[in-house]
Amino acid sequence: MPPDHSFAPTQLAARAAYLLRGNDLGTMTTAAPLLYPHMWSWDAAFVAIGLAPLSVERAVVELDTLLSAQWTNGMIPHIVFANGVDGYFPGPARWATSALAAHAPRNRHTSGITQPPVHAIAVQRILDHARTRGRSTRAVAEAFLDRRWSDLVQWHRWLAEARDPKGHGRVTLYHGWESGMDNSPRWDSAYANVIPGNVPEYQREDNTIVTDATQRPSDLEYDRYLWLLEEMKSARYDDELLPKVMSFAVEDVFVSAILAVACDVLAEIGEDYGRPRADVRDLYAWGQRFREGVIDTTDERSGAARDFDVRTGKWVATETVAQFAPLLCGGLPHDKERSLVKLLEGPRFCAHPDLKYACIPSTSPVSREFRPREYWRGPVWPVVTWLFSWCFARRGWAERARLLRQEGLRQASDGTFAEYYEPFTGEPLGSMQQSWTAAAVLDWLG
C-alpha cells in the first residue's frame, strides 16, 4: 500500500487556519493567492464560514467588505477587485463598470455580474458561533446584522425581481460565470448559440498559473465568455436592457435552489432577531416561490432538476450536480425525492465504483460530457460537498450529512486545499491554497 500522506484533524485545522491567514489582505481574503488574487462573492461567504470558528470579528469584516461593494440596485457583484493587485483577467478595465453602470459603486472596482446567494448561510454560521462566545463577540455579530440587514434583504429582492421578472421562481443568468460553475456541461447548448462578434484583444492569465490545459476552459470558450461581457457593456449593465441584448439567458435551477434556502435562512434570522415583519414575510414568500420554481423543472420519474434556456425555450437536462438542486431546498413529493436520493447515492454519482471518495462529482462519470480533470466537467469540488452536507443537516438528514462531511475531510486531508480534485485518483487540481476549501475544512472540524 502507498504511504498515507494525510494530516490528523488537529494538524489539518491548523494548516487551514494558517492558509486563511496567509491569504488575508487585511479586510478581504483572496480566493487563492496566484490564480484568484481578489475577492469573489460566493468564495467570500464560504471564507466567512471558515473564519467564524477562528474569529467572529474577522468573519464579519469579510462580509462587510463584500457588502461595501454592493450595487445600489441590490446586486452583489461576483468580483470585488483588490486595489493595486494585477494578475487576473478580465480585470477592472475590461469590465468598466464604474464608467458604464449607473448602479455600480464609485469607490470600488467590481465586475458586472453576480454569483450564487450563499451569504445568508454565512451570516447564520457567524451568529451561531457568536452565541457560544462572550458578550462583546455577540455584540459584534448583532451590530453587523443591524448594519447590514437591509442590504441582505435588498440583495434577495434584486434576485427575486430583476432576475425573475416573470415570477417563474427561477433566477435567470446572463453568463455561465454567474452560476459559479463556469464551463459545466449545463451551459454547452446555450453557449453554442453565442456567436462572438469582434472581441477586443486579450491575454488570459489563468493558463499561465494552471499550465495543464486539460484543467481549464478552452480559448474558444473564453471568446464566448468575453463576447457576453461586451454585450453587457453595450447595455451598460442595465437590468431592463440585459434580457433584450444578451445572447445567453438561462434559468439556473441550482442557483434558484440556493436562493430558496437562503431566503428561508434569512427569514429565520429575521424572526430570531426581531427584524421588520414585512421583510420576513417577503423572504418567506420568495423562498416558497423559488422552491416551487425548482420543483416545476423536475423529471416526472427521477425527480432530477433541469435548467431552462430562455433563448431557445427548451429545458436543458444534464447529468451534473445541478440535477440534485431539489435536495438542497426540499419540496419534492416523497416518492420523487426518494428516487433522486437513490440517483445521488447510486453508481452514477457517489457510489460509482471508481471514485476515490464518496463525494459528489460535478458531472456524472457515466455522462458523455464527463472529463475527470476539467474544472466543472467532472472533478469534485469541496465547497459543493460542504453545501450538500450543510443542507442535508438542516433538513434533518444527519447520517447523510455526516457521510459527506467524513468523505470531504478524507479527500481534503492531503493538506493541499485544492480548488477541485480528480474524482478517481484524488489528485489535487486547479489552484492550490484555495481559501474556500480551507474554510469548508475548518467548519467541518469546528
Secondary structure as UniProt FT lines:
FT   HELIX           9..22
FT   TURN            33..35
FT   STRAND          39..40
FT   HELIX           41..51
FT   TURN            52..54
FT   HELIX           56..67
FT   TURN            68..69
FT   TURN            72..73
FT   STRAND          79..80
FT   TURN            83..84
FT   HELIX           92..95
FT   HELIX           97..100
FT   TURN            102..103
FT   HELIX           119..131
FT   HELIX           135..162
FT   TURN            165..166
FT   STRAND          171..173
FT   HELIX           176..179
FT   TURN            182..183
FT   HELIX           185..187
FT   HELIX           188..192
FT   HELIX           206..209
FT   HELIX           213..215
FT   HELIX           219..234
FT   TURN            235..237
FT   TURN            239..241
FT   HELIX           242..245
FT   STRAND          250..252
FT   HELIX           253..272
FT   TURN            273..274
FT   HELIX           277..295
FT   TURN            296..297
FT   TURN            300..302
FT   STRAND          307..309
FT   TURN            310..313
FT   STRAND          314..316
FT   HELIX           321..324
FT   HELIX           325..329
FT   HELIX           334..345
FT   TURN            347..351
FT   TURN            353..354
FT   TURN            365..366
FT   TURN            368..369
FT   TURN            372..373
FT   TURN            375..376
FT   HELIX           382..394
FT   TURN            395..396
FT   HELIX           398..412
FT   TURN            413..414
FT   STRAND          420..421
FT   TURN            423..425
FT   STRAND          428..429
FT   HELIX           435..445
//
